[in-house]
Amino acid sequence: MSTLSLRIPDSTHDRLKDWAKKDKLSINQFVSTAVAEKLAALATLEYLDARAQKSSKAKFDAALDQVPHGETLPQDRWPV
């Protein structure tokens, strides 16, 4: 495990303390979780971008052509 020294504004630190307390977590746990969530979101964007690079409008249209045409089911209409 690594140690990280972080400088943040007092107002941010106060809000961080409040949210960590509300979540019944230590500040360390709260920050570690927040960083992990951000890294997961960035990895997801990277993955989706890589998938998009492999695709094309033609492949998208071909996939849509496989969807049967017909009346929309009631549960698929908005609002449900």
N, C-alpha and C positions, 0 to 999 in steps of 0.2 A: 504494500500500500504506500502511496506517495503522500507527501504533505505539500499543501499549496497555501502560500500566503497571499491574501487578496485584499486590495484596498478598494473600498466602496464608500460612497457618500453616507453620512450619518442617517439621512432620511431613508435611504435604501436599506440600510442595516436595520433600522427600526421596523420597517415594513416586513423585512425578512424574518425578524424575530417574531413578529405578530403572526405571520402565516405559518411559520414552523410550529408555533405553540398551538394554533388552531388545528393543525394536522397531527398534533401530538408527536412531533418529530424533533430531533435536535437540529440545529442549524446545519451541521455537517450532513446529516441524512437528507435534509430538504434540498440543499445545494447539490449534493451528489445525484439525487433523483432528478432534479431539474436539468442538470448537465446531461445525464443519461437520456432523458426524454428528447432534448435538443439534438443530441447525436443520432438518436434513432430517426428523428424527423429528417435530418440531413441525409442519412443513409437511404431513407425511403425515396427522397427526391432524386438522389444519385441513381438509384435502381430504376425508377420510373423513366428518367432521362435516357438511361442506357437502353431500356426496352423500346422507348419511342424512336431512338436512332435506328433500331433494327426494323422498324415498321415503315409502312407507306400508305398513302391514300388508297392505292389499288387494293392492298391487303385488307384495309378497313372496309372498303366497299364490297369486297368478296365475302367477308364475314357477315356483313349486313344482308347480303343477298341470300344467305342461308336461313335467315329468320323467316318463318312462315308469315304470309300476309293474311290478315283477317281481322275480325272484330276484336277490339281490345277487351280483355277480361275486366270485370268490375273491380277486382282488387288491384288492378294495374292503373286505374284512373285516379286522377287528382281531383278533389281530395278523397282520401280513402274513407 
